[in-house]
Amino acid sequence: MNVDKILRSIVAVRTTIPEDAFTAETLGTRREGSGVVIRPGIVLTIGYLITEAEEVWLTTGDGRVVAAHPLAYDQETGFGLLQTLGDLGLPAVELGDASKANLGDPVVLADGIGQFVEANIVAKQEFAGYWEYLLDEAIFTTPAHPSWGGAALIDSNGKLLGIGSLRLQMSQGGDAVDINMIVPINLLPPILDDLVARGRVNKPPRPWLGAFSAETNGDVIVMSVADGSPAAQAGLRRGDIISEIRDSEVDGLADFYRKVWSSGPAGAEIPMRVLRGGREAWLRVTSADRNTFLKKPQLQ
């Protein structure tokens, strides 16, 4: 694999977010990561880098700086798209097929400042994130890249397999090993044209609660709720255990999300039974479209 050739098409991403933005407290007002050119003028990155961004700058490997506009952030996949406001003059990286990637396959995870890690795929499995996020089959690689956000996962043929999202730990032989979680590229082609043309996927947004939750021994425990969110307005609290959705028992975090999302589009009422201080209570959460809480990007 010609890593130097691939690195040319990966750029550094730097964003500025207003201090009063909905995500400013949790994600910060200065965010840095990477993105990869996938079409002329279109850069693919991880969505949290560009959410509510009022200013975006891309830096190429040879030091050129180009402004960009946040084109789309797809909540379901986690992908973000940027439209360049100047000519990067960089070739697009060809999309690969993550479904054909196997455990043990050699890969490279590369960022926009020229750093890359030669790694291997160690898992392909379901991933449930605490922020109401679920992937049916995420890719996990090790050793971990120190600058994973928006980094490009490249296979041995030089094709793009996914975009870096997180750094986690897994147990291996009794030791904790750092790994990266990658959003597989196969999720992009079905929605790419919509994102470029409309800034969103052409379907109703799914219901969002604004609850940050974790799973412990199969129980879904609320860690916190976003201020002003549907969960907060309905009285959901930190420490609540969510045991049922619409009279159907909740079996873990992924099952909780699927039951919420199958309740209808954003705006659907979500009845839930919670355990609080040893007592049961029923709450009715009127869900919302998360995007309505976010600042809309302004064309620079």
C-alpha positions in Angstrom: 0.0 0.0 0.0 1.3 3.5 -0.9 0.5 5.3 2.3 2.0 8.6 1.2 -0.4 8.7 -1.8 -3.4 8.1 0.5 -2.2 10.7 3.1 -2.4 13.4 0.4 -6.2 13.1 0.4 -6.6 13.2 4.2 -6.9 16.7 5.7 -6.8 18.2 9.1 -10.2 19.6 10.3 -10.4 22.5 12.8 -13.8 23.9 13.8 -15.1 26.7 16.0 -18.5 26.3 17.8 -20.5 29.1 19.4 -20.3 29.1 23.2 -24.1 29.1 23.4 -24.4 26.0 21.1 -26.3 23.0 22.4 -23.2 20.8 22.2 -20.7 23.3 23.4 -20.6 22.0 27.0 -20.3 18.3 26.1 -18.1 18.5 22.9 -16.3 21.8 23.4 -16.1 25.0 21.3 -12.8 24.1 19.6 -12.7 20.7 17.9 -9.9 19.1 15.9 -9.7 16.0 13.8 -9.5 14.7 10.3 -11.4 14.3 7.1 -11.0 12.5 3.8 -11.7 13.7 0.3 -14.4 11.4 -1.3 -15.6 13.6 -4.1 -14.3 16.9 -5.7 -15.1 19.5 -3.1 -16.6 17.0 -0.6 -14.8 15.9 2.6 -16.1 13.0 4.8 -15.5 13.3 8.5 -17.0 12.2 11.8 -20.1 14.3 12.6 -19.3 15.5 16.1 -16.4 17.5 14.8 -18.7 19.7 12.7 -22.0 19.8 14.7 -23.0 23.5 15.1 -19.7 24.7 13.7 -19.7 28.4 12.7 -16.2 28.2 11.2 -14.4 25.3 9.6 -10.8 25.2 8.3 -9.1 22.4 6.4 -5.3 22.0 6.3 -3.7 19.9 3.6 -0.6 17.8 4.0 1.5 20.5 2.3 0.2 23.2 4.6 -2.5 24.9 2.5 -5.5 26.1 4.5 -9.0 26.1 2.9 -12.3 27.1 4.4 -15.2 24.7 4.4 -18.9 24.7 5.1 -20.7 22.0 7.2 -22.9 20.4 4.6 -24.5 17.6 6.6 -24.4 15.6 9.9 -26.3 12.3 9.8 -27.3 11.4 13.3 -27.9 7.7 12.5 -24.5 6.9 11.0 -22.5 9.5 12.7 -21.0 10.7 9.4 -20.4 14.4 8.7 -19.9 16.0 5.3 -18.0 19.2 4.5 -18.1 21.3 1.3 -14.9 23.0 0.6 -15.0 26.7 -0.2 -11.8 26.6 -2.2 -10.0 24.1 -4.4 -8.1 21.5 -2.4 -6.7 20.0 -5.6 -6.6 16.6 -4.0 -7.8 13.3 -5.5 -10.7 11.4 -4.0 -10.1 8.2 -2.1 -12.0 5.3 -3.5 -14.7 3.7 -1.2 -14.1 0.1 -0.2 -16.4 -2.6 1.0 -16.3 -3.0 4.8 -18.6 -6.0 4.7 -15.8 -8.0 3.1 -13.2 -7.0 5.7 -12.3 -9.9 8.0 -10.9 -10.2 11.5 -7.1 -10.0 11.4 -7.0 -8.0 8.2 -4.2 -5.5 8.0 -5.4 -1.9 7.8 -4.0 1.6 8.2 -5.7 4.4 10.3 -4.4 7.7 9.1 -5.1 11.3 10.2 -4.8 14.7 8.5 -1.4 15.7 10.0 0.5 12.8 8.4 0.3 10.3 11.3 -0.8 6.8 10.6 -1.0 3.5 12.5 -0.6 0.1 10.9 -3.3 -2.0 12.7 -5.5 -5.0 12.4 -9.2 -5.5 12.6 -10.0 -7.2 15.9 -13.8 -7.1 16.0 -16.8 -6.4 13.9 -19.8 -6.1 16.1 -22.8 -4.1 17.4 -22.0 -0.9 19.2 -24.4 1.1 21.4 -23.2 4.6 22.4 -24.5 6.5 25.4 -25.7 9.4 23.3 -28.6 7.5 21.6 -26.4 6.0 18.9 -26.3 2.5 17.6 -24.3 0.7 14.8 -25.3 -2.9 13.9 -21.7 -3.7 13.0 -18.9 -1.3 13.9 -15.3 -2.0 13.1 -12.7 -2.2 15.9 -9.0 -2.0 15.3 -5.8 -2.1 17.3 -3.3 -0.7 18.1 -5.2 2.5 18.6 -4.5 5.8 16.7 -3.8 8.7 19.1 -5.8 11.1 16.9 -8.8 9.0 15.8 -11.6 11.5 15.2 -12.4 11.6 11.5 -9.3 9.5 10.7 -9.5 7.3 7.5 -9.4 3.5 7.8 -7.7 2.2 4.7 -7.5 -1.4 3.5 -4.6 -3.1 1.8 -5.8 -2.0 -1.6 -5.8 1.7 -0.6 -9.6 1.9 -0.4 -11.6 3.6 2.4 -13.2 1.2 4.9 -14.5 3.7 7.4 -14.1 6.8 9.5 -12.6 6.9 13.0 -15.1 7.7 15.8 -13.8 6.7 19.3 -11.0 5.3 21.3 -12.0 2.5 23.7 -10.5 -0.3 25.7 -11.1 -4.0 25.4 -9.9 -6.9 27.5 -7.3 -9.1 25.9 -5.6 -11.9 27.8 -6.5 -10.1 31.1 -5.0 -6.8 30.0 -6.8 -3.7 28.9 -5.9 -2.9 25.2 -6.7 0.5 23.5 -8.8 0.1 20.4 -10.4 2.4 17.8 -14.1 2.2 16.9 -14.7 2.9 13.2 -18.0 3.7 11.4 -18.1 1.4 8.4 -18.1 3.1 5.0 -20.9 0.9 3.7 -23.4 3.0 5.6 -22.5 6.0 3.4 -23.4 5.2 -0.3 -27.2 4.8 0.4 -27.4 8.2 1.9 -24.6 10.2 0.2 -26.6 11.8 -2.6 -29.3 12.9 -0.2 -26.7 14.4 2.2 -25.0 16.3 -0.6 -28.2 17.6 -2.2 -30.4 18.1 0.8 -28.1 18.2 3.8 -30.1 15.3 5.4 -31.5 11.9 4.5 -34.9 12.0 2.8 -36.9 10.3 5.6 -38.6 11.4 8.9 -36.1 12.0 11.7 -36.3 9.3 14.4 -37.3 10.2 18.0 -34.7 11.6 20.3 -35.0 11.8 24.1 -31.8 13.6 25.2 -30.8 10.9 27.7 -27.3 9.8 28.2 -27.4 6.2 29.3 -25.2 3.2 30.1 -25.7 -0.5 30.4 -24.8 -2.5 33.5 -25.6 -6.2 33.7 -28.4 -5.7 31.2 -29.9 -2.7 33.0 -30.2 0.7 31.2 -29.2 3.4 33.7 -29.5 7.1 33.0 -26.2 8.9 33.6 -27.6 12.4 32.8 -30.1 14.2 30.7 -29.5 17.2 28.4 -30.9 20.5 29.6 -34.2 21.4 28.0 -34.4 18.0 26.3 -37.6 15.8 26.1 -36.1 13.6 28.8 -35.5 16.5 31.1 -39.0 18.0 30.5 -40.6 14.6 31.3 -38.7 14.3 34.6 -36.2 11.6 33.7 -33.3 11.8 36.2 -29.8 10.6 36.7 -29.8 7.1 38.3 -33.2 6.1 36.9 -33.3 2.5 35.5 -35.4 2.3 32.4 -37.1 -1.1 32.6 -39.9 -1.0 30.0 -40.9 0.9 26.9 -44.6 0.6 26.0 -45.2 -2.4 28.3 -42.2 -4.2 26.7 -39.2 -5.1 28.8 -36.0 -3.4 28.0 -33.1 -5.8 27.5 -29.9 -3.7 27.3 -29.0 -0.4 25.7 -29.3 -1.5 22.1 -32.8 -2.9 22.7 -33.8 0.3 24.5 -32.8 2.4 21.4 -34.6 0.1 19.0 -37.8 0.2 21.0 -37.7 4.0 21.2 -37.0 4.4 17.4 -39.7 1.9 16.5 -42.3 4.1 18.3 -42.7 6.3 15.2 -41.0 9.5 13.9 -39.7 12.4 16.1 -42.6 13.7 18.1 -43.9 10.3 19.1 -44.8 9.9 22.8 -42.6 7.3 24.5 -44.1 5.8 27.7 -41.5 4.2 29.9 -41.3 2.5 33.2 -38.4 3.5 35.4 -37.1 2.3 38.7 -36.1 5.1 41.0 -35.0 4.6 44.6 -36.5 1.2 44.7 -39.9 2.5 43.5 -41.5 2.2 40.1 -42.8 5.2 38.1 -44.2 5.7 34.6 -43.1 8.6 32.5 -44.3 9.8 29.1 -41.6 11.4 27.1 -42.6 13.4 24.1 -39.7 12.8 21.8 -38.2 15.4 19.4 -36.0 15.8 16.4 -32.5 16.4 17.8 -31.6 18.7 14.9 -34.1 21.2 16.2 -31.9 21.8 19.2 -28.8 22.4 17.2 -27.6 25.7 15.6 -27.8 25.6 11.8 -24.6 26.2 9.9 -24.2 29.5 8.1 -22.5 29.6 4.8 -19.2 31.3 5.2 
